[in-house]
Amino acid sequence: MESTNLKSKFAAAALWVLLLLGWFAIGVQFYLYMGSKAAPFGELLVRFFSFFTILTNLLVALCCTSLAFFRPSRLGKFFSAAQTQTAIAVYIVIVGLIYNVILRFLWQPEGWQKVVDELLHSVIPVLFVVYWLAFVPKKNLHWGDFWIWLAYPLAYLAFIMVRGSFAGYYPYPFVDLNALGFFAVMVNCLGITLLFVFFSLLFIGIGKLVSTDKADS
């Protein structure tokens, strides 16, 4: 009983750390981005919420806030589900992976931009995965869950491609139709989709392995 209470306290503390870091990073990034005046306010607002990084970190922040304050609510129950938290873990891992492997070397942020950049792409992804490993029950995960999880990234890709064809703006260089052409972008989108499938199955497999180990111990 004492160990259970201690684990609950650690889980609550982890949620607080994640939600505070998440809202802080998103808020500062919003201030910096909107203050750039690189485009009219309305266009900048749409562009800000066109970044997968921002949307996924928002998911993390909403998840942690709901679990910390509104767990009995319908939203809290949704985010309490192992499938939901595992899907978010997959999404935020992809955020960190693509940025640190592909995008990090394309620019050199400084000052507060560098701080929030590291929070959104490195610190929060690592912390949320640690939280998932340590505190999320995983025994109810199923191999077929990944089909549902694909809805979010596929809808996102469809949105930015359709909007980009009208607005001429693509949030990431690997989906820029103007620069790369249709075939190259479709290959990149297929590769990203397969990446989501791979990490979804990996996380489900880890969840099943961890659950089996606990059952045997």
N, C-alpha and C positions, 0 to 999 in steps of 0.2 A: 504493500500500500504506500509506504514511504517513497519507494523508488518511482511509483506511478505519479505521485504528487510532484516529485522533483522533476520528472520528465515533462509534466504539464507546465510547470513554471518555466522550464527552459524553452518549451515550444512557444509559450506566450511571449517570452522575452525576444525570441527570434522573430516573431510576427511584428512586434513593436519596432525592432531594428529595421526590418525590411520595409514596413509601411512608412516610417519616418524618412529613410533614405530614398525610397521611391518617390514620395510626394515632393521631397526637397529637390531631387534631381530633375523631375518633370517640370516643376515650377520654375526653377532657374533656367532650364533649357527653353521653356516657353518665353520667359522674359528676354533672354538673349536673342532668340530667333526672331521674335516679333519686333525687337528693337533694331534689327539689322536693316530694316526698310529696303530690302532687296526687291520687294514687289509691293503692290497695294495691300492694305491690311487684310481684306477678305481673301485674297489669293494666298498670302502668307499663312493665314489661319488654316485654309484647306491643305496647304503643303505640309504644315506642321503635323497635322493628323493623317498625313499620307505616308509617314515613315513607320515601317514595321517595328522599329525600335521603340518609338513612342507608344504605339498602340499596345505592344506587348508588355512594356514596363507599366503602362496603365492597368493592364490585366493583373499584373503582379501586385500592384498597389491596391487595387480594388479587392483582390482576393484576400490579401493580408488584413486590410481594414475590415472587411466583412467578417472574417474569422475572429478578429480581435473584439469587435463591437456588436455585430449583428448575427452571431452564429445561429440563434433560433429562427431567424427570419427565412423567407423563401430564398433570398439571395445568399444568405449564409449557408443554408443547406446545399445550394448548388455548388458553392465554392468548397464546401466540406467534402464533397465526393472525391474519392481517390482518382477517378477518371478525369475530373476537372483539373485537379492539382497536378496530376501527371502530365496532362496535355500542356498546361502552362509551363511546366518544367521543360518540356521538349521545345516549346516555342522560344523561351528565353535562352536556352542553350544555343539554338540556331542563331539568335541575335548576336550572342557573344562570339560564336564560331565564325560567322560570315564577316563580322566586323574585324576581328583580330587576324583573320587569315587573308582577307581581300581588301578591306576598306581602310584599315588603320594607316597604311602607308601612302594614302592618297592626299592626306592633309596633315598639318601640324597645329592642332589647337593649343591655345595658351590661356593662362589665367583661369577664370571660372569655367570657361568652355572646356578646358582640359579636365577639370575636376568632375563636371557632370558627364563628360564623355566616358571617363573611367567608371563612374558609378553605373551608368546605363548599360555599358557594354561589357564590363568585367566584374565589378564588385557585386552588383545585384544578381546577375546570372549565377555566379558561384555560390552566393549565400542562399539563393532560393533552392538550388540543387542540393546543398547541404541540408537545408530544412526538409526538403522532400525525402532525402535518404533517412534522416533521423526521426522524423515525426509523422509522416503520412502513412496510414495503413494501406498496404498494397495487395492484400490477398484477394480482393475483388476485381483486380485487373484481368482483362481478357484480350487475347491476341487480336480479336476483331475490332477492338476499341479504336485502333488507329484510323479506320475509315471515317469515323465521325470527326476525329481530330483534324483530318485533312481539310475540312470545310473552311476553317478560318484562313489558313494560308492560301488556299485556292481562290477563295472569295477576294482576299486581299490582292493577289496577283491579277485577277480579272479587273478589279476596280482600278488599279494604277495603270494597267494597259489601256483600258477604255478611256479613262480620264486623260492619260498622256496623249492619246491620239487626237484629242480635241484641244487640250491646253498646251501641248508641246513640252510638258514638264514631266520628267520621270525622277523619282526620288533616289534611285540607285543606278549607277552606270551600267550594270550588267543587264538591266531591263530597258535601256534607252534605245528605242526603235530608230530614232533619228541617227544615232551614231553607229549602231551595230547592224541594223537591218533585221527583217522579220525572222529569218532562219536562225541566226545566232541567238536572238532573244528567246525564241521558242526552245532551243537547246538548253539555254541557261535556266529557263523556267522548269523544264523537265528535270534537270539536274537538281534544282532546289526542291522540287516535289519529292524526288527519290531520297534526298537528304532528310526530309521530314519523315518519310516512311521508315528509313533506316533507324533514326533516333527514336521514333515512336516504338518500334519493335524492340530496340535495345533497352529502353526504359521499362517496357512491359516485362521483358525477360529478366531484368535486374529485380523488378518488383516481385516476380514469381520466385526467383532464387532466394531473395531475402526472406520472403514469407515462408518458404519451405525450410530454410535454416532455422527460423524462429520456432516453427512447429516441431522440428526435430530436437531442439535443445531443451 
